[in-house]
Amino acid sequence: KLVEKKSIGRNVLYYGCKARHLDYIYESELDAFQKDGILDELHVAFSREQEEKVYVQHLLENNGCDTWNLIDKNGASVFVCGGTRMGHDVVKCLSKIASEFGGLGEDDAKSYFDKLHKEGRFVQELWS
């Protein structure tokens, strides 16, 4: 069976957990995806492996310009999966990125991500 290959743009994953040795259960799969070119970039945050906690939103903020360009200029979709507090913090970070790199005010940033949600480009799967 012939499978049509489509160009999908860059595939970037931000992954966070407390400790590599306890929670990074898909390390070998994610490394293989990156090696095989399925993942273009893999950013990992292990919040309990250093004195100052590092979370996914910190990594996103460090890559704010690239994150904004992926979403706004390249039409990237965003999928946020994890705890509700983390989801809230990531949305707050993305709004800050939209403000800093997209020139959007707080209300406009919220409307922007609401629109992406309606288009199926911003999806959250969160739990308590």
Residue pairs with C-beta under 8 A, 6 or more apart in sequence:
9 70
9 74
9 75
9 76
10 40
10 41
10 70
10 74
10 76
11 38
11 39
11 40
11 41
12 39
12 40
12 41
12 43
12 70
12 76
13 30
13 39
13 41
13 42
13 43
14 43
14 44
14 45
14 56
14 59
14 60
15 24
15 30
15 42
15 43
15 44
15 45
15 56
16 44
16 45
16 46
16 47
16 55
16 56
16 59
16 82
16 86
17 23
17 24
17 45
17 46
17 47
18 46
18 47
18 48
19 46
19 48
19 49
20 27
20 44
20 46
20 49
24 44
24 46
30 39
30 42
31 42
33 39
33 42
34 40
34 41
34 42
43 56
43 59
43 63
45 54
45 55
45 56
45 58
45 59
46 54
47 53
47 54
47 55
55 86
55 89
56 86
56 90
57 86
57 89
57 90
57 92
57 93
60 67
60 90
60 93
60 94
60 97
61 93
61 96
61 97
64 96
64 97
64 100
64 101
65 101
67 94
67 97
67 101
68 97
68 98
68 100
68 101
68 102
69 101
70 76
71 78
71 94
71 116
72 98
72 102
75 121
76 121
77 120
77 121
77 122
77 123
78 94
78 116
78 121
78 122
78 123
79 123
79 124
79 125
80 86
80 87
80 90
80 91
80 122
80 123
80 124
80 125
80 126
81 124
81 125
81 126
82 126
82 127
83 126
83 127
83 128
84 126
84 127
84 128
86 126
87 124
87 126
91 113
91 124
94 109
94 113
95 104
95 106
95 109
95 110
95 113
98 104
98 108
98 109
98 112
98 113
99 105
99 106
99 109
102 109
102 112
104 112
113 122
116 122
117 123
